[in-house]
Amino acid sequence: MSTGSGDLSQFSMLDLFRMEADGQTQILTDGLLSMERGGGDAATTEAMMRAAHSIKGAAAIVGLDVVVQLAHGMEDAFIAAQHGQLQLTPARIDALLAGVDLILQFSTLDEASLPAWLEQHGARIGTAMNSIAGIARIQSAPELEAPPVAVAVPVPVPVPAPVAPPAVPLTEAAAAPPAPEEAVPHRAQGAPKAAQNFDRLLALASESRINAHQMHPFIAQLQRFKRNQASLFQALEQLHDAVVRSGDHALIEQSALTGQKAHPLKQFMLEHMADIESYERRLLGVSKNLVDEVLTLRMRPFRDGVQAFPRMVRDLARSLGKEAQLLIEGEETLVDRDILARIESPLNHMLRNAVDHGMESASERIAAGKPALGTIVLEARHRAGMLSIEIRDDGRGVDIERIRRQVVERKMASAAMAEAMSQPELIEFLFLPAFSLKETTSAISGRGVGLDIVHQTIREQNGTVRIESTPGEGFHTFITLPLTQSIVRALVVDVQGEAYAIPIVKVERVLKVPQSEIHTLENKQFFDFGGEHLGLVSAAQVLELGQIGSGAGELPVVVIGAAQRRYALVVDAIRGEQSLAVQALDPIFGKMRDISAGALLDDGAPVLILDVPDLLLSIDKLLHEGGLHQLGARGGPEKRKVKRILVVDDSLTVREMERKLLQGRGFQVDIAIDGIDGWNVVRSGDYDLLITDVDMPRMDGIELVSLVKKDIHLYKLPVMIVSYKDRPEDRARGMSAGADYYLTKGSFHDETLLNAVFDLIGEAGL
């Protein structure tokens, strides 16, 4: 953490020690790893010596005598190395890294729990201090025979009081670290104070940009006025010429006078139009720069999220009897802090897989003509407006034939089908849950989790992940992500007169499909897309906005999804691309089906951003139910069935009143007397709407709504809660459970209920 030259008066001395230790321990870790790889030099050793000296001085000021002794021992070791009296062997580096971990743990402590922590960890502290003090006596052991070193992770612990360290044998130096499976390298990163109100700042900056864009239609109107004015002046000149030709001196004089009066108006318009256009350009520029600057507050260098990974790779490799190093390229690449935090775990999985699955032992590598030290490269770059992350190693790669055998053994495909699969198709199986090529389970891998988590996490960030492998040569992972989740480049479309946005990274193609190319098979419509039968689905139906109009000519289509889950989403119109400042929806709405967030268009109009993975699930459900609307001109409107509603209420009076009201408007109505009864009924029938009370025996309405929204066949069913509870927290509880509408009985009357029903499902459909 860097504080620069700002005001530090608000920090305590212990806070300042934490700040300094955080940076200095990173210098020590990077330096020790560099020395072990053979890349260290005199400057590296000098930097580590200064870091240890700085830690010693800072610890002395705050009274951490244990840290003083640890840092002093490390400083002595580095000085000896500088003078050629000591070689930093892997075994000695193990001891020094253990000391670095302990110092970093001390830097996270508060004074209140010092005695308890000291009592619990006194032996470990003494071991580390003895190891550091006696580091010159540690012999250089063969690297592959070194005792396993678990991945060291700084764990927040209290600061110990100064104690005399007990004498502990050196062999206990690597005591009981956490299992590698549980160790996730992470250095806590506190959000800068200036960015705590980031969402509000971004909203204001976005409004500024929208206001700037709203100048455009005003200027366009002035331009039209300018053109009309030019036509008027041209007509006046023609009239003046005609008057001159008439020879009437009085008219000529009057015409000239009119022209003289009109000239200043013409000049005024020309001058001020230029000023207004210049003002618009400046306003747009300032508003854009303001948005960019606000976004910069969220950006962090890639290294901030991955600086612990080289140490993790090194320690994990040694624990497995292997030699491996991690090289990071593109450390200065800027990444949104939220994305950086969310991809830490996927990157950790990929690196652990590279070491455990991909890296051979030193003897195997040498036999294969490779250097004993395996190399993994983690690279981050900005490419085509996206964040590109690549992980590549020079290990054994993936055995494609082994995947093929596993697919057949797990009955995921027949032998003939598996034999016909290409390498990219077979590699895709690695992303499936519980699919592992490891024959035995360890603390590190073999449980079949990892790549499926990577795939899911990256997809949740609107990204993609692709893997390639060359047997015997290595494994290559390609991850593509948005630069930030705060601004999304989206395709804006119209559906039933409303604007919706689809993240551009989720759009495969944008097409116009002629009606003549639409075919029907088993009540499903499709068209030929590069030799593939691509299914057509109405966006209006998926979003439950009604039946799309049967227009002639061409249908605007957005292709989403991939492989077997690729669909052509039919919309009313395609507006084009826009960069949208993402605005989170109010939590009171809960998770809205098929919607991920909101935004404002350049003209200030609101737009909902579609959740494409959720949208694909909704399409799958429609296909499973066989209820897709027919698209295109079909010769007349389709007759619709009467819509069916289930009313669940333990009050006889309430449910009968609701039943009569709804039946009077043409709906078919069934009733249930409590939550359990309602749950059984709703699963046995095909309903268009569920209306439920909250307080009921056996199962309340909130639980009923939750069950409905979790059911794969019912989660899209609209649900209305009608309850006497009208407090904001009651409404929030109902909406969080998944209700689409919350109506209080205190304000209940006939039209209120009917209007709410019409809002959700429209007319009865007769």
C-alpha positions, 0 to 999 in steps of 0.5 A: 500500500502506498500513501505517497506524500499525503497527510498521514496524521490520521494513521497510528504508528501501528497502521504506518508499520502495516503499510510499510511491512506490506510493501517491504515484504513484497520486495523480499518475496520477489527478490527471494524468488528471483534469486532462486530462479537464478535471476538475482544479482547484487542489486536484488540482494541490496534491495532485500537487505534494505527492505529487511533493515527498514522492517527492523527499524519500523518494528523497533519503533512500535515495540515488536521485538520479535519482528526486530529479531527476525528482520535482523537475522534476515539482514545478516543473511543478505549481507553475508550473501552480498560478501559471497560468504553465503549462497541462497540455496532453496533450503535457505530460501524456504527459511527466509520465506517462512520469516517473511510470512511471519512478518507479514502476519505480524503486520495485520495484528491488533494489540488486544489479542497479543497474549492469546496469540503468543501463547498459541504460537510461541513455539512456531515463533521460536522455530522461525527465529532460530531458523533465521538466526542459524540460516548460515548453517543450513546446508544446500539440499538437493532441490527435489529431495527437500521436505514438502513446502506448503503454499504459504498464505498470510493469515491475519493473526494478533501481534505477539508481545516480545518474548525470548524464543524457545530453542526449537530444532531446525527441522521444525522450521516448516511446521503445519502450514495449511493444506495446499487445497485450502491455501489461496494466495491473496493480499488484502487490498483496501479500496481507496477512500476516494472510490467509496462513493464510486457508484454515485460518482459514475451515475453523476458522470453518466448524467453529465454525458447524457445531458451533453448528448441531449444538446444534439437534437437541439442543435439539429433543430437549429440546423434545420432552422438555418437551412430554412433561413437560407431558403428564405434568404434565397427567396428574398434575393430572387424577389429582389431580382424580380423587383429590379427587373420591374423598374419600380424604384419605390419597390426596389428601394423597399426591397433593398431596405429589407435585404439590409435588415435581413443581413444581420440576422443571417450573419448572427445565425452563422456566427452563433451556430458555430459557437453552439457547435463548438460548445457541444464538442467541448461539453461532450469532451468534458463529460467523456473525460469525466466518465473516464476519470471516474472509471480510472478510480476503479482501475488497478494494475494487474500485478495487484491481484497476482503478486502472490502467485509466483510464490504460490507456484514455487511452493506448490511445485516444491511440495510436489517434488517439482521445479516450476516458476511463474513469469508475469507479463503485462503487470501494469495492465489496468483492470477493474478492481472488481474484475481483478478480485473475481478472477483471482480464484479462477487464475489460482485454479488454472495455475494449480492445475498447470503445476499439478497436472501439467508439470513433469518432474525434473527427471521427466523433463530432462528425459524429454529434452526440456530444462529441469525448471518448468515455466508458466507464463501469466500475461495480461493485455488490452486487445480490441477494447477487452482484457485478454489474459493468457496462461501458458506452460511448457508442461506435458499438455493434455492427453486427448486420447485419455479424454476420449476414453473418459468420455466413453467410460462415463457414458457421455458419448458412444464410442463412435461419437467420441471417435468422431470428435475433434480435439477442440470438442474433446477439450470442452469436456474439461469444463464439465463439473466432476470431469477430471483426468486425475485417477487419484484424489489429493489435497490439490486436485482430482475432485473434478472441480476447477475448470468448471468453476473457472468457466462459470466465473468467467462467464458470470463476468461476461467473459469467455475462456478457451483452452488449447493443448499440444501433447508433450509441449504444454497447455494454453488458456485464453481468457477474454473479459470486459475491461470494466463492469461499470461500462458495458458496450451493448447492442440496443434493440427494440422489443414491443416498443421498449429498448433492451441492451445485450452486452456486445460480448454475448452477441454472435451475429446480427442478421436480417432473415427474409421470411422466405428463408424461415422453415418449420419442423416439429412446430419449431422454426429455423433458418439455415445459418452457415449450414446450421439449422438455427432456431428462431425465438421471439424476444417478446415471448421470452421476455413475456411481453406478448406476441411479436407482430407478423410483419412482412419482409425481413426479421431483425435477428440477434444470434446469442449462445454457442454450440448446441445452445445457439439461438436467433433472437427475433426483435422489432428493430436494431438501434445500434451499439452504445457504451452504457454506464451500468446501474445496479437495480434496487435490491427490493426487486430481487433477481429479475428474470432475464435482466442483469442491470439497468442503464441510461441511453444517450438520449436519457431514456432508461434501458434494461440490460439483458442477462444472456445466460438467464435468457438461454435458460428461459429459451430452453424452458420454452423449447422443453414446453413446446410453447414457442410462438410462430414467427412471420406472416401466418395468414391471421391471428392465432386463437389464444387459450383462456389464461389460468390463474391460481389463487392461494389464500387461507381466508375463504372470503378473500379467495372467493372475492378474488376468484369472482373478480377474475372470472368476471374478466374472463380468466379461468381461476383455481383456488388453494387453501394454504401454501402446501395445497398451493404448492401441490396444485401449481405443480400439477397444472399449467398456470399463467399467474399465481396469486398468494397470501403471506400468512398461511398455515403449514407453509407461508406465501414467502416459502411458496414463492421461493419454491416456485422460483427455484423450480426449473419448470415454474421459475418463470411463472409470474407471482403476485403477493396480496397481503395485509403486511404493508411495511417496506421490509415486508414488501422487500421480503416478498420481492426478494423471494421472487414475487413480481408484484406486491399488493397490500390488502389495505389499499385493495379494491377491485380495479387495483387487483385487475390492473395488477393482473393485466400488468403481469399477464394481460387480458384473459385471452378470449 
